[in-house]
């Protein structure tokens, strides 16, 4: 792995302590420290400045160790995926999907991809374009609000889980993936669902939309579907509905 690849991984990691430290330290400088093993602070004749530099160097060293472990963790997960075609990058503190992953996995055909429990806010179109044979995609517990239209090209996709994110509507692209068997969209902010589009997915067996603020008419329509197992939370009555005439 070259330095640029390492830096790409590094820039995709989110670690609170690192965020604090890099307000005063350039992240590329820290990456260089990881590669070269240099943690020297600036020399100063002023004892107060010297102490400040010493503490900064210690903080930087801690950050380097944490970031280095994060990069190694992602690379090991990629290596494992080359063996079993299942890429598990859950709990890797990713704030985006590193481009370097697609380079490392360029000769691997994936069956499943798990990006859950990170802080990702966008799924790149490249993921769908590169891994068209995915059967399972898990992006739950992130900060995502949309899915790329290119996902319609994943013609073998059977299960998708985007629960605990920031969606306000059911992603329209799902209606263009006829292979879908299971959709898990729980605990988002979804109010509207194209119910007819969902009903016409030929293979769909399971739809989980519990924990969403569904519109009353949408909730009613979904509750009447019998051909699909639909998981709903009990609809909470609006205040105005409880007003007596």
LOROBA-776199 format. One record per residue (C-alpha): x, z, y; residue in three letters. Coordinates in Angstrom, 2 decimals. Each point is the difference from the previous one (the first is absolute). Layout:
REM residues N
X  Z  Y  residuo
X  Z  Y  ALA;
...
***
This chain:
REM residues 245
X  Z  Y  residuo
0.00  0.00  0.00  UNK;
1.46  -1.01  3.38  UNK;
-0.21  1.94  3.25  UNK;
-2.86  -2.10  1.45  UNK;
-2.13  0.61  -3.08  UNK;
0.72  3.71  0.21  UNK;
-0.90  0.02  3.70  UNK;
-3.30  -1.77  -0.74  UNK;
-0.94  2.73  -2.48  UNK;
1.13  2.68  2.42  UNK;
-2.14  -1.33  2.84  UNK;
-3.09  0.15  -2.22  UNK;
0.35  3.70  -0.81  UNK;
-1.91  2.66  1.88  UNK;
1.46  3.51  -0.02  UNK;
-0.98  2.49  2.70  UNK;
3.44  1.49  0.38  UNK;
1.51  -3.45  0.22  UNK;
-2.47  -0.99  2.69  UNK;
1.08  2.98  2.08  UNK;
3.70  -0.66  -0.48  UNK;
-0.17  -3.70  0.80  UNK;
-1.37  0.69  3.46  UNK;
3.64  0.63  0.94  UNK;
1.78  -1.88  -2.81  UNK;
-0.25  -3.71  -0.63  UNK;
-1.40  -0.63  -3.50  UNK;
2.51  -2.74  -0.73  UNK;
2.79  2.45  0.84  UNK;
-1.45  2.42  -2.55  UNK;
-0.19  -2.80  -2.57  UNK;
3.67  -0.73  0.62  UNK;
0.76  3.66  -0.59  UNK;
-1.74  -0.17  -3.37  UNK;
2.00  -3.04  -0.98  UNK;
3.35  1.23  1.27  UNK;
-0.41  3.74  -0.47  UNK;
1.00  0.80  3.59  UNK;
-1.69  2.85  1.80  UNK;
2.44  0.74  2.82  UNK;
-1.43  1.22  3.30  UNK;
1.42  -0.71  3.45  UNK;
2.91  2.26  0.93  UNK;
-0.34  2.06  3.15  UNK;
1.96  2.68  1.77  UNK;
-3.23  1.68  1.11  UNK;
-0.95  2.61  -2.66  UNK;
-3.73  -0.41  0.71  UNK;
0.21  -3.77  -0.37  UNK;
2.13  0.39  -3.12  UNK;
-2.57  2.36  -1.53  UNK;
-2.81  -2.38  0.88  UNK;
1.91  -2.86  -1.63  UNK;
0.66  2.11  -3.08  UNK;
-3.70  0.82  -0.40  UNK;
-0.94  -3.63  0.57  UNK;
2.51  -1.09  -2.63  UNK;
-1.44  2.50  -2.49  UNK;
-3.52  -1.19  0.74  UNK;
1.09  -3.61  -0.38  UNK;
1.68  0.80  -3.31  UNK;
-3.23  1.55  -1.31  UNK;
-1.93  -3.06  1.11  UNK;
2.51  -2.33  -1.62  UNK;
-0.34  1.86  -3.29  UNK;
-3.81  -0.18  0.13  UNK;
-0.05  -3.67  0.96  UNK;
2.60  -0.90  -2.61  UNK;
-2.10  1.67  -2.69  UNK;
-3.05  -1.90  1.22  UNK;
1.76  -3.36  -0.26  UNK;
1.38  0.81  -3.45  UNK;
-3.48  1.04  -1.17  UNK;
-1.51  -3.34  1.07  UNK;
2.81  -2.01  -1.63  UNK;
-0.34  1.90  -3.28  UNK;
-3.75  -0.64  0.02  UNK;
0.68  -3.73  0.49  UNK;
2.47  0.00  -2.89  UNK;
-2.61  1.63  -2.26  UNK;
-2.56  -2.63  1.01  UNK;
2.32  -2.75  -1.19  UNK;
-0.34  1.50  -3.47  UNK;
-3.76  0.59  -0.23  UNK;
-1.48  -2.13  2.84  UNK;
-1.63  3.06  1.57  UNK;
1.31  0.80  3.49  UNK;
-0.64  3.64  0.95  UNK;
0.99  0.75  3.59  UNK;
-2.41  2.89  0.44  UNK;
1.22  3.05  1.94  UNK;
3.03  -1.85  1.35  UNK;
-0.65  0.82  3.68  UNK;
-0.31  -3.68  0.86  UNK;
-1.46  -0.96  3.36  UNK;
0.09  -3.68  -0.91  UNK;
0.78  -2.12  -3.03  UNK;
3.71  -0.94  0.26  UNK;
0.83  -3.71  -0.09  UNK;
2.96  0.93  -2.18  UNK;
-2.41  0.90  -2.81  UNK;
-1.13  -3.60  -0.28  UNK;
3.63  -1.09  -0.24  UNK;
0.79  2.56  -2.71  UNK;
-3.13  -0.95  -1.93  UNK;
0.19  -3.76  0.56  UNK;
0.34  -0.81  -3.70  UNK;
-2.54  2.56  -1.21  UNK;
-3.67  -0.70  -0.63  UNK;
-1.93  3.20  0.71  UNK;
-3.14  1.17  -1.80  UNK;
-0.61  3.03  2.23  UNK;
1.15  1.31  3.35  UNK;
-0.48  3.61  1.14  UNK;
0.67  0.72  3.69  UNK;
-2.17  3.10  0.22  UNK;
0.81  3.20  1.90  UNK;
2.25  -1.53  2.65  UNK;
-0.58  -0.57  3.72  UNK;
-0.37  -3.78  -0.13  UNK;
-2.27  -1.53  2.65  UNK;
0.08  -3.63  -1.13  UNK;
0.23  -1.89  -3.27  UNK;
2.11  -3.14  0.58  UNK;
-1.38  -3.39  -1.00  UNK;
3.26  -0.54  -1.85  UNK;
-1.06  2.55  -2.62  UNK;
-2.97  -2.13  -1.03  UNK;
1.95  -3.23  0.23  UNK;
2.92  1.24  -2.09  UNK;
-1.89  1.94  -2.67  UNK;
-2.97  -2.22  -0.79  UNK;
-0.35  1.30  -3.57  UNK;
-0.77  3.60  0.98  UNK;
-2.80  1.58  -1.98  UNK;
0.09  3.36  1.79  UNK;
0.75  0.94  3.61  UNK;
-0.06  3.59  1.25  UNK;
0.50  0.56  3.75  UNK;
-1.97  3.24  0.25  UNK;
0.94  2.86  2.32  UNK;
1.67  -2.03  2.71  UNK;
-0.97  -1.10  3.53  UNK;
-1.28  -3.48  -0.78  UNK;
-3.04  -1.53  1.71  UNK;
0.07  -3.59  -1.31  UNK;
1.04  -2.00  -3.05  UNK;
1.71  -3.41  0.34  UNK;
-2.14  -3.10  -0.59  UNK;
2.76  -1.26  -2.29  UNK;
-1.13  2.57  -2.56  UNK;
-2.63  -2.53  -1.07  UNK;
2.83  -1.85  -1.73  UNK;
0.46  2.88  -2.47  UNK;
-2.34  -1.58  -2.51  UNK;
0.73  2.55  -2.73  UNK;
-0.63  3.12  2.12  UNK;
-2.37  2.33  -1.85  UNK;
0.40  3.39  1.73  UNK;
0.60  0.81  3.65  UNK;
0.13  3.50  1.47  UNK;
0.17  0.39  3.78  UNK;
-1.62  3.42  0.23  UNK;
1.01  2.54  2.66  UNK;
1.00  -2.55  2.62  UNK;
-1.44  -1.15  3.33  UNK;
-2.40  -2.80  -0.95  UNK;
-3.21  -0.28  2.05  UNK;
-1.49  -2.76  -2.12  UNK;
0.37  -1.34  -3.51  UNK;
2.82  -2.59  0.15  UNK;
-1.61  -3.48  -0.03  UNK;
2.81  -1.40  -2.17  UNK;
-1.32  1.98  -2.99  UNK;
-2.94  -2.41  -0.25  UNK;
2.53  -2.76  -0.68  UNK;
1.55  1.67  -3.05  UNK;
-2.41  -0.66  -2.90  UNK;
2.29  1.72  -2.52  UNK;
-0.61  3.46  1.51  UNK;
-1.39  2.55  -2.44  UNK;
0.56  3.22  1.96  UNK;
0.05  0.71  3.76  UNK;
0.85  3.49  1.25  UNK;
-0.69  0.36  3.74  UNK;
-0.74  3.71  0.20  UNK;
0.75  2.21  3.01  UNK;
0.36  -2.63  2.68  UNK;
-2.14  -0.58  3.09  UNK;
-2.08  -2.81  -1.44  UNK;
-3.46  -0.36  1.52  UNK;
-0.81  -3.57  -0.99  UNK;
0.18  -1.84  -3.32  UNK;
-1.02  -3.58  -0.78  UNK;
-2.12  1.11  -2.93  UNK;
-0.97  -3.50  -1.11  UNK;
3.65  -1.06  -0.14  UNK;
0.78  3.03  -2.15  UNK;
-2.91  -0.73  -2.34  UNK;
1.22  -3.54  -0.56  UNK;
3.46  0.98  -1.19  UNK;
-0.42  -1.13  -3.63  UNK;
2.32  2.49  -1.71  UNK;
-0.56  3.08  2.17  UNK;
-0.97  3.11  -1.96  UNK;
1.01  2.90  2.24  UNK;
-0.26  0.63  3.76  UNK;
0.96  3.34  1.53  UNK;
-0.97  0.48  3.67  UNK;
-0.51  3.75  0.04  UNK;
1.05  1.89  3.08  UNK;
-0.78  -2.87  2.39  UNK;
-2.46  0.11  2.95  UNK;
-2.15  -2.83  -1.35  UNK;
-2.94  -1.28  2.03  UNK;
-3.33  1.11  -1.38  UNK;
-1.07  -3.51  -1.02  UNK;
3.36  -0.67  -1.66  UNK;
-0.17  3.28  -1.91  UNK;
-3.54  -0.82  -1.15  UNK;
0.94  -3.51  -1.15  UNK;
3.03  1.21  -1.93  UNK;
-1.96  2.77  -1.68  UNK;
-2.43  -2.61  -1.39  UNK;
2.68  -2.05  -1.75  UNK;
-0.28  0.36  -3.78  UNK;
2.45  -2.64  -1.22  UNK;
3.01  1.89  1.42  UNK;
0.96  3.66  -0.18  UNK;
-0.12  1.01  3.67  UNK;
1.34  3.42  1.00  UNK;
-1.52  1.27  3.24  UNK;
-0.01  3.27  1.88  UNK;
-3.47  1.41  0.80  UNK;
-1.05  -1.46  3.31  UNK;
-0.07  2.54  2.78  UNK;
-3.12  -0.19  2.11  UNK;
0.59  -0.88  3.62  UNK;
-1.18  2.52  2.56  UNK;
-2.50  -2.41  1.51  UNK;
-1.57  -0.58  -3.44  UNK;
-0.88  3.68  -0.21  UNK;
-1.92  0.06  3.24  UNK;
-3.66  0.72  -0.45  UNK;
-2.48  -2.15  1.87  UNK;
***
